[in-house]
Amino acid sequence: MTLNEIMEIANKAYPDAEIEQHWDVENQRLKPGLGQDGLAEFIVRELRETYDEAAGVLSQLETAEDAMLVGACELTTVANAFGAVADPLWIAANQATRLQEVISGKAVE
């Protein structure tokens, strides 16, 4: 399987086919500065860096899948970090609001 074929699979799966905005099919490299989607660029870079021309088709597909799953896991970890910070802040803000309501006599029991 060629690297262009790998990129085409990603392009068909990615919203708005943004992968093709970042991939130079003719030269098989990242298009410099043409795309506006950082995640699509990340995907192109990861697929390019992990591609092994000598590997069999199944191995190439598994490697591409693994690269995307690792990226997804890393993004999920970052997203969860924001949630972990936001949850206590949300709780604290609601407790402060509730306390103000109690103090002002506007609390609903």
N, C-alpha and C positions, 0 to 999 in steps of 0.2 A: 504494500500500500504506500502511496506517495504521501509526502507531507501535505501537499495541496488537497488530497482526498481527506486527510484528517481535518484540515481546516474547513473543508466544505461541510463535513458532518457537524462541526461546531457552529458554523455559520447558519446552517438550517435550523439548529436548535436554539440559537441565541435570538432574543427579541430584536426585531427590526433588522436582522441580518447584519449587525454591526461588525462582525468579525472581518468581513470582506473590506471594510473601511480601513482596517489596520494591517491587512496582509497583502504583500506584493506577490501575486501568483507567479509572475514571470521570473523574478529573482529569488523567490522563496525566502523572503525576509520581511521583517516588520517595516511597514511604511512609516517613514519618519514624519511625525507631527501632523498627519492628515486626519486622524480620527479624534473624536471628542469624548469617547467612552473609555474611561480608565479601566473598567472591568473587562471590556472586550480586549483592550491592549494587554492586560494581565493574562488573559486566556491565550492569546496568540504567543506571548512570550513563554508561557509555561509549556504549551504544546511544542513549540520550536525547540526549547531547551531539553525536553525529555524524549524527543523523537529519535529513533534509532532506525536508520534506513536498512540495516542488515537484519533486523529482527523480522520474524514472521508476522503475518497480518494479525493473528490473535494477540500476540505479545504487544504489538503496536497499539491495538485498541485497548488492551488492559492497562498499558502504561499511560495512555491518554486519559482513561477513566480515573486511574489512581491520581494523576496530577490534578484533575478537576476536583476529586473528592478531598484531597489534602487542602486545596485552596478553599473549598466550601467549609471545611472544618475550621480553618484559620479565620475565615470571615465570621463564622458562627461564634467563635471564641471572642472575637472583638465585639460583636453585637451583644453578646451576653454580658460583657464587661460594662457596657453602657446601661443595660438593664439592672445590673447589680448596683450601680451607683444611683440610678434613678429611683429604684424602689424605696430605699430608705429616705431619700429626699421627699418623695411623694408622701410617704407615711408621716414624716416629720411636718410637712406643710399642712397636711390634713389635721394632725393633732394640734398644731398651732391654731388653725382656724376653729377647731372645736373648742379649744380653750378660750379663745376670744369670744365665742358665742356664749359659753357658760358664764364668763366674767360679765358680759354685757347683758345677760338675761335673755338672750335671743335663742338659746339652745332649745332644741326640740327633744323632748324625752321620749 
